[in-house]
Amino acid sequence: MLLEVENLRHAYGRHEVVRGLSFSLARGAIGCLLGPSGCGKTTVLRCIAGLEQAERGRIEIGDRVVSDPAADVFVPVHERSIGMVFQSYAIWPHLDVFENVAYPLRVQRTRLGREEILARVMEVLALVGMDRMADRPAPRLSGGQQQRVALARAIVRRPTLLLLDEPLSNLDARLREAMRKELSLLIRQIGITALFVTHDQVEALSIADRVAVMNEGRIVQEGASAEIYERPNSLFVARFLGAANVLPGRVASRDRDKALVVLDANGHKLVLTSDRQPGEAVDVVLRPEHMVLSTTPSADPLNTIPGKVASLAFQGGHVEYDIDLAGGDRLRAHALSPMHAQVGQAVWIAIDAGRGLVFRRSGGGVAF
């Protein structure tokens, strides 16, 4: 492992924002801390960088412990082998592209010659596709170009670990989509270990090899992108990683790995893969893309829910339907091919037993 974080704790005054957090990142991997605003993910990143001094816990980068309050170890930021891309990019407006990238080399303790600085800067500018703009003034850069310059500046010193704080949040939607792919390709081409934080689940799932979902200063699930999307361990993770319809119900019976769930609002019955026990109150999570819509009734009443189209919106690759169910529940479903269903028309929603997610409800909320 290139990065090891063990039992990290940090507070601002009496407010503990990081609560015993631990994770590791393999050499050459791209990791992500994903969570809502205020969950502590940026604080974790700043502790790793040395911009914050954690109150407890141990951080190791490569073979070097850089933070361990119990052993009175704290390596300052300039002595850690890291590069960092800030959310605002922090491009200096009075410098051109070349000088923005050259700055870390000019101020480091080990002085480099003029020719070596030129070679190193042009090498990383070529990597990010900005070598032809080396003399362009910073105010004349677009958002995407600023992001590339910030990345080049972060890697010009050849750090062991690259840290990125919400790297795409300042871009418009169209450019953000393009830069998601480009950033992932660039990091892999460079071959550097990287960790970034974001609140955007699409960004996390499309860039990272492994994602750690955070909530209230803790990691609530960690794993490969596809794994945590398909098999979330809690209602919180299921809701945070994409659209999720939540239907309260109760387990009526079990047969091996299948549970018969009766929905509270309308009494409809669903047979779903689950280890929940008879009598348990549960929340059933159905993702919009995992349901099949039809304008004709099904012969099998199990796993088929009737409803009425409340609204629809064409989204390019699919049509998004809001469907009202008996009892007051509403589902959002995606149809990849036109059904020609209109507002007010009756539809039937087919549920795959293996696609529905079932979580136990508890008196204090959702059980993890």
GUTI-547796 format. One record per residue (C-alpha): residue in three letters; x negated, y, z. Coordinates in steps of 0.5 Angstrom, whole numbers. Example, Ala and Ser with C-alpha at 12.3 -4.5 7.8 and 13.67 -1.06 7.14 Angstrom:
+-----+-------+-------+-------+
: res :     x :     y :     z :
+-----+-------+-------+-------+
: ala :   -25 :    -9 :    16 :
: ser :   -27 :    -2 :    14 :
+-----+-------+-------+-------+
END
This chain:
+-----+-------+-------+-------+
: res :     x :     y :     z :
+-----+-------+-------+-------+
: met :     0 :     0 :     0 :
: leu :    -3 :     7 :    -2 :
: leu :     2 :    11 :     3 :
: glu :     4 :     8 :    10 :
: val :     9 :    12 :    14 :
: glu :    11 :     9 :    21 :
: asn :    16 :    11 :    26 :
: leu :    15 :    19 :    24 :
: arg :    19 :    24 :    28 :
: his :    20 :    31 :    28 :
: ala :    24 :    37 :    31 :
: tyr :    25 :    44 :    30 :
: gly :    26 :    46 :    37 :
: arg :    32 :    41 :    40 :
: his :    34 :    39 :    33 :
: glu :    31 :    33 :    31 :
: val :    31 :    32 :    24 :
: val :    27 :    26 :    23 :
: arg :    28 :    20 :    27 :
: gly :    23 :    14 :    27 :
: leu :    23 :    14 :    20 :
: ser :    18 :     8 :    17 :
: phe :    17 :     6 :    10 :
: ser :    11 :     5 :     5 :
: leu :     9 :     6 :    -2 :
: ala :     5 :     1 :    -7 :
: arg :    -1 :     4 :   -11 :
: gly :     2 :     6 :   -18 :
: ala :     9 :     6 :   -16 :
: ile :    14 :    12 :   -16 :
: gly :    18 :    13 :   -10 :
: cys :    24 :    17 :    -8 :
: leu :    27 :    20 :    -2 :
: leu :    34 :    21 :    -3 :
: gly :    40 :    24 :     1 :
: pro :    44 :    30 :     2 :
: ser :    42 :    37 :     4 :
: gly :    39 :    37 :    11 :
: cys :    38 :    30 :    12 :
: gly :    30 :    31 :    13 :
: lys :    27 :    29 :     7 :
: thr :    24 :    35 :     5 :
: thr :    21 :    35 :    12 :
: val :    18 :    28 :    11 :
: leu :    15 :    30 :     5 :
: arg :    12 :    36 :     8 :
: cys :     9 :    32 :    14 :
: ile :     6 :    27 :     9 :
: ala :     3 :    34 :     5 :
: gly :     0 :    37 :    12 :
: leu :     5 :    43 :    11 :
: glu :     8 :    40 :    18 :
: gln :     5 :    37 :    24 :
: ala :    10 :    31 :    26 :
: glu :    11 :    30 :    33 :
: arg :    10 :    23 :    33 :
: gly :     9 :    17 :    28 :
: arg :     3 :    15 :    24 :
: ile :     2 :    17 :    16 :
: glu :    -4 :    14 :    12 :
: ile :    -6 :    15 :     5 :
: gly :   -10 :    10 :     2 :
: asp :   -15 :     8 :     7 :
: arg :   -15 :    14 :    11 :
: val :   -10 :    16 :    17 :
: val :    -8 :    23 :    16 :
: ser :    -3 :    24 :    22 :
: asp :    -3 :    21 :    29 :
: pro :    -1 :    25 :    34 :
: ala :    -2 :    19 :    39 :
: ala :    -9 :    19 :    37 :
: asp :   -10 :    26 :    36 :
: val :   -11 :    26 :    29 :
: phe :    -9 :    31 :    24 :
: val :   -12 :    32 :    17 :
: pro :   -11 :    39 :    14 :
: val :    -7 :    40 :     8 :
: his :   -13 :    42 :     4 :
: glu :   -17 :    35 :     6 :
: arg :   -12 :    30 :     4 :
: ser :   -12 :    27 :    -3 :
: ile :    -5 :    30 :    -5 :
: gly :    -2 :    34 :   -11 :
: met :     4 :    38 :   -10 :
: val :    10 :    40 :   -14 :
: phe :    14 :    45 :   -11 :
: gln :    22 :    46 :   -12 :
: ser :    20 :    53 :   -15 :
: tyr :    14 :    51 :   -18 :
: ala :    10 :    57 :   -15 :
: ile :     7 :    59 :   -22 :
: trp :     3 :    66 :   -21 :
: pro :     6 :    71 :   -26 :
: his :    -1 :    75 :   -26 :
: leu :    -4 :    69 :   -29 :
: asp :    -4 :    65 :   -36 :
: val :    -3 :    58 :   -36 :
: phe :   -10 :    56 :   -36 :
: glu :   -12 :    60 :   -30 :
: asn :    -6 :    57 :   -26 :
: val :    -8 :    50 :   -27 :
: ala :   -15 :    52 :   -26 :
: tyr :   -14 :    55 :   -19 :
: pro :   -15 :    49 :   -15 :
: leu :   -21 :    48 :   -18 :
: arg :   -24 :    55 :   -17 :
: val :   -22 :    55 :   -10 :
: gln :   -24 :    48 :    -7 :
: arg :   -30 :    47 :    -3 :
: thr :   -34 :    43 :    -8 :
: arg :   -36 :    48 :   -14 :
: leu :   -35 :    46 :   -21 :
: gly :   -39 :    49 :   -27 :
: arg :   -35 :    53 :   -32 :
: glu :   -36 :    47 :   -37 :
: glu :   -33 :    42 :   -33 :
: ile :   -27 :    47 :   -30 :
: leu :   -26 :    48 :   -38 :
: ala :   -26 :    40 :   -39 :
: arg :   -21 :    38 :   -33 :
: val :   -16 :    44 :   -35 :
: met :   -15 :    42 :   -42 :
: glu :   -15 :    35 :   -41 :
: val :    -9 :    35 :   -36 :
: leu :    -6 :    41 :   -40 :
: ala :    -6 :    36 :   -46 :
: leu :    -3 :    30 :   -42 :
: val :     3 :    35 :   -41 :
: gly :     3 :    38 :   -48 :
: met :     1 :    45 :   -46 :
: asp :    -6 :    45 :   -49 :
: arg :    -4 :    49 :   -55 :
: met :    -1 :    54 :   -50 :
: ala :    -7 :    55 :   -45 :
: asp :    -7 :    63 :   -46 :
: arg :     0 :    64 :   -46 :
: pro :     2 :    69 :   -40 :
: ala :     6 :    66 :   -34 :
: pro :    12 :    70 :   -35 :
: arg :    13 :    68 :   -42 :
: leu :    14 :    60 :   -40 :
: ser :    21 :    57 :   -40 :
: gly :    23 :    53 :   -34 :
: gly :    21 :    46 :   -37 :
: gln :    14 :    49 :   -39 :
: gln :    13 :    52 :   -32 :
: gln :    15 :    45 :   -29 :
: arg :     9 :    42 :   -34 :
: val :     4 :    47 :   -32 :
: ala :     6 :    46 :   -24 :
: leu :     5 :    38 :   -25 :
: ala :    -2 :    40 :   -29 :
: arg :    -4 :    44 :   -23 :
: ala :    -2 :    39 :   -18 :
: ile :    -6 :    33 :   -22 :
: val :   -12 :    37 :   -24 :
: arg :   -16 :    35 :   -18 :
: arg :   -15 :    28 :   -19 :
: pro :   -11 :    27 :   -12 :
: thr :    -9 :    20 :    -9 :
: leu :    -2 :    22 :    -8 :
: leu :     3 :    26 :   -12 :
: leu :     9 :    29 :    -8 :
: leu :    14 :    33 :   -12 :
: asp :    20 :    37 :    -8 :
: glu :    26 :    37 :   -12 :
: pro :    22 :    37 :   -18 :
: leu :    28 :    38 :   -23 :
: ser :    33 :    42 :   -19 :
: asn :    32 :    49 :   -22 :
: leu :    33 :    47 :   -30 :
: asp :    39 :    47 :   -33 :
: ala :    43 :    41 :   -34 :
: arg :    41 :    39 :   -41 :
: leu :    34 :    41 :   -40 :
: arg :    34 :    37 :   -33 :
: glu :    36 :    30 :   -37 :
: ala :    31 :    31 :   -42 :
: met :    26 :    32 :   -37 :
: arg :    28 :    26 :   -33 :
: lys :    25 :    22 :   -38 :
: glu :    19 :    26 :   -39 :
: leu :    17 :    27 :   -32 :
: ser :    18 :    19 :   -31 :
: leu :    13 :    18 :   -37 :
: leu :     8 :    23 :   -35 :
: ile :     7 :    20 :   -28 :
: arg :     6 :    13 :   -31 :
: gln :     2 :    15 :   -36 :
: ile :    -3 :    19 :   -31 :
: gly :    -2 :    12 :   -27 :
: ile :    -2 :    16 :   -20 :
: thr :     2 :    14 :   -14 :
: ala :     8 :    19 :   -13 :
: leu :    13 :    21 :    -8 :
: phe :    19 :    26 :   -10 :
: val :    25 :    28 :    -6 :
: thr :    32 :    30 :    -9 :
: his :    39 :    30 :    -7 :
: asp :    41 :    28 :   -15 :
: gln :    42 :    20 :   -15 :
: val :    42 :    20 :   -23 :
: glu :    35 :    23 :   -22 :
: ala :    33 :    18 :   -17 :
: leu :    35 :    12 :   -20 :
: ser :    33 :    14 :   -27 :
: ile :    25 :    16 :   -25 :
: ala :    24 :    12 :   -19 :
: asp :    22 :     5 :   -18 :
: arg :    24 :     5 :   -11 :
: val :    29 :     9 :    -7 :
: ala :    30 :    10 :     0 :
: val :    37 :    13 :     2 :
: met :    37 :    18 :     8 :
: asn :    42 :    20 :    12 :
: glu :    41 :    25 :    19 :
: gly :    34 :    24 :    19 :
: arg :    34 :    16 :    18 :
: ile :    33 :    11 :    12 :
: val :    39 :     7 :    12 :
: gln :    37 :     3 :     6 :
: glu :    31 :     2 :     2 :
: gly :    30 :    -2 :    -5 :
: ala :    30 :    -2 :   -12 :
: ser :    34 :     3 :   -16 :
: ala :    39 :    -2 :   -19 :
: glu :    39 :    -6 :   -12 :
: ile :    42 :    -1 :    -8 :
: tyr :    47 :     2 :   -13 :
: glu :    50 :    -5 :   -14 :
: arg :    49 :    -8 :    -7 :
: pro :    49 :    -2 :    -2 :
: asn :    49 :    -4 :     5 :
: ser :    54 :     1 :     7 :
: leu :    60 :     6 :     5 :
: phe :    55 :    12 :     6 :
: val :    50 :     9 :     1 :
: ala :    56 :     7 :    -4 :
: arg :    59 :    14 :    -4 :
: phe :    52 :    17 :    -5 :
: leu :    50 :    13 :   -10 :
: gly :    55 :    15 :   -15 :
: ala :    63 :    16 :   -16 :
: ala :    67 :    11 :   -11 :
: asn :    74 :    10 :   -10 :
: val :    75 :     8 :    -3 :
: leu :    82 :     4 :    -1 :
: pro :    83 :     2 :     6 :
: gly :    85 :    -5 :     7 :
: arg :    85 :   -11 :    12 :
: val :    82 :   -18 :    11 :
: ala :    88 :   -23 :    11 :
: ser :    84 :   -30 :     9 :
: arg :    78 :   -33 :     7 :
: asp :    76 :   -38 :     2 :
: arg :    68 :   -40 :     2 :
: asp :    65 :   -33 :     0 :
: lys :    72 :   -30 :    -2 :
: ala :    76 :   -26 :     2 :
: leu :    83 :   -24 :     1 :
: val :    84 :   -17 :     2 :
: val :    91 :   -13 :     3 :
: leu :    91 :    -6 :     1 :
: asp :    94 :    -2 :     7 :
: ala :    98 :     3 :     3 :
: asn :   101 :    -1 :    -2 :
: gly :   100 :    -8 :     0 :
: his :    97 :   -10 :    -7 :
: lys :    92 :   -16 :    -6 :
: leu :    85 :   -17 :    -8 :
: val :    81 :   -23 :    -8 :
: leu :    73 :   -20 :    -7 :
: thr :    67 :   -23 :    -6 :
: ser :    65 :   -22 :     2 :
: asp :    63 :   -25 :     8 :
: arg :    68 :   -21 :    12 :
: gln :    73 :   -25 :    17 :
: pro :    80 :   -25 :    17 :
: gly :    84 :   -20 :    21 :
: glu :    78 :   -15 :    20 :
: ala :    80 :    -8 :    18 :
: val :    76 :    -6 :    12 :
: asp :    74 :    -1 :     6 :
: val :    74 :    -3 :    -1 :
: val :    70 :     1 :    -6 :
: leu :    71 :     0 :   -13 :
: arg :    67 :     4 :   -18 :
: pro :    70 :     7 :   -24 :
: glu :    66 :     4 :   -29 :
: his :    67 :    -3 :   -26 :
: met :    75 :    -3 :   -27 :
: val :    78 :    -5 :   -34 :
: leu :    85 :    -1 :   -36 :
: ser :    90 :    -4 :   -40 :
: thr :    97 :    -1 :   -42 :
: thr :   100 :    -8 :   -42 :
: pro :   102 :   -12 :   -35 :
: ser :    98 :   -18 :   -33 :
: ala :   101 :   -25 :   -32 :
: asp :    96 :   -25 :   -25 :
: pro :    98 :   -21 :   -20 :
: leu :    92 :   -22 :   -16 :
: asn :    86 :   -17 :   -17 :
: thr :    91 :   -13 :   -22 :
: ile :    94 :    -6 :   -19 :
: pro :    99 :    -2 :   -23 :
: gly :    99 :     5 :   -23 :
: lys :   101 :    11 :   -27 :
: val :    96 :    16 :   -31 :
: ala :    96 :    23 :   -27 :
: ser :    90 :    26 :   -31 :
: leu :    85 :    24 :   -36 :
: ala :    79 :    28 :   -39 :
: phe :    75 :    26 :   -45 :
: gln :    67 :    25 :   -43 :
: gly :    64 :    24 :   -50 :
: gly :    62 :    16 :   -48 :
: his :    68 :    15 :   -44 :
: val :    75 :    17 :   -42 :
: glu :    76 :    19 :   -35 :
: tyr :    83 :    17 :   -32 :
: asp :    86 :    19 :   -25 :
: ile :    91 :    14 :   -23 :
: asp :    96 :    15 :   -18 :
: leu :    98 :     8 :   -14 :
: ala :   104 :     6 :   -10 :
: gly :   103 :     9 :    -3 :
: gly :    99 :    15 :    -5 :
: asp :    92 :    13 :    -6 :
: arg :    89 :    15 :   -13 :
: leu :    83 :    12 :   -17 :
: arg :    79 :    14 :   -22 :
: ala :    77 :    10 :   -27 :
: his :    73 :    10 :   -34 :
: ala :    75 :     7 :   -40 :
: leu :    69 :     6 :   -46 :
: ser :    74 :     5 :   -52 :
: pro :    81 :     9 :   -53 :
: met :    87 :     6 :   -50 :
: his :    91 :    12 :   -52 :
: ala :    94 :    12 :   -45 :
: gln :    98 :    19 :   -44 :
: val :    99 :    23 :   -37 :
: gly :   105 :    20 :   -34 :
: gln :   104 :    13 :   -37 :
: ala :   104 :     6 :   -33 :
: val :    97 :     3 :   -33 :
: trp :    94 :    -4 :   -30 :
: ile :    88 :    -4 :   -27 :
: ala :    84 :   -11 :   -27 :
: ile :    79 :   -12 :   -21 :
: asp :    73 :   -17 :   -22 :
: ala :    72 :   -21 :   -16 :
: gly :    64 :   -20 :   -16 :
: arg :    65 :   -12 :   -17 :
: gly :    69 :   -10 :   -11 :
: leu :    65 :    -8 :    -5 :
: val :    68 :    -9 :     2 :
: phe :    65 :    -6 :     8 :
: arg :    68 :    -7 :    15 :
: arg :    71 :    -1 :    19 :
: ser :    70 :     1 :    26 :
: gly :    73 :     6 :    31 :
: gly :    67 :    10 :    30 :
: gly :    67 :    10 :    23 :
: val :    64 :     6 :    18 :
: ala :    59 :     0 :    20 :
: phe :    52 :     0 :    17 :
+-----+-------+-------+-------+
END
